[in-house]
Amino acid sequence: MRRGSSQDFLDVLSGFMARNKGLPVLLGIALAVASLVLACLPALVGAAGFWGWVARSHVLLHIGVIVGLAGILVGDAL
């Protein structure tokens, strides 16, 4: 086997996902909760910069929903 080939990576990734089917869903939930916490901090919502933008745009919520739904689809397929 060649070391570092893409086939090896996909084999390792699919084996990991087959053993841990619920992990992407839990990661999506964690991202959604992190978005809620950031949105509840009034000093952060009004702040300028990266964290203020993350809190105002709810980007963690959107990423969490995408990761969670993709995790459900991948978990069912495996």
N, C-alpha and C positions, 0 to 999 in steps of 0.2 A: 504494500500500500504506500502511495505517495504521501508524504507528510505535508499538511497544509492545503490539500486540494479541497475544492468546493464540495465534492461528494462526501468526503470525510466530515466536513462541517455539517452538511445536511443530515447525515446519518446520526451524528451526535445530537443535533437539535431535535430530530424527530424522536429519538430514543428518550431524550429528556422530557419532551412534551407528552409522550405516551405514559411516562411514569408520573408526571405532575400535571394532570389535565386541568386542575382548578387554579393553578398559579396565575395565569393571565387574568382570570376573572377577579381574583383577590388583588392583583396589582391594579386593575381598573378601579376597584372599589377604593383602594388606598389613595389613588390619584384624585378621585372624586371627593373624598373626605379632606384631602389636603387642599383642594380648591375651596371647599366650604370654609375651612379654617382661615385661609388667606383672605377670603371675601368678608369674613367677620371681623377682621382687624381694621378698624377705621383709619388708623395712622398709615397703614400700608396701602389702602385703597387710594388715598389722596397723595401718596408719595410719587415722586418722579423716578424714573429709572426702570431697570429690568423688573424688579419685584413688584413695583407699582403696576406695571403693564400686565404682569402675570395675574395679579389680583383683579384688575379691572376687566381683562378680556376673558377670564375664566378658561384659559387655554388648558389648564390641568384637567378641568372637567371634560372638555372635548376629547382630549387624548385618552382620559380614563374610560370614557364611553366607547371609543373606538377599540381600545385594547381589550376591554371586557367583552364586547360583541365578537371581536375576532377570536378571543379565547374560547368562547362558547362554540363558534363554528369549527375551530381546529380541534377542540376537545371531543366534539361529536364525531368528527371524521376519523380520529385516531381510535 
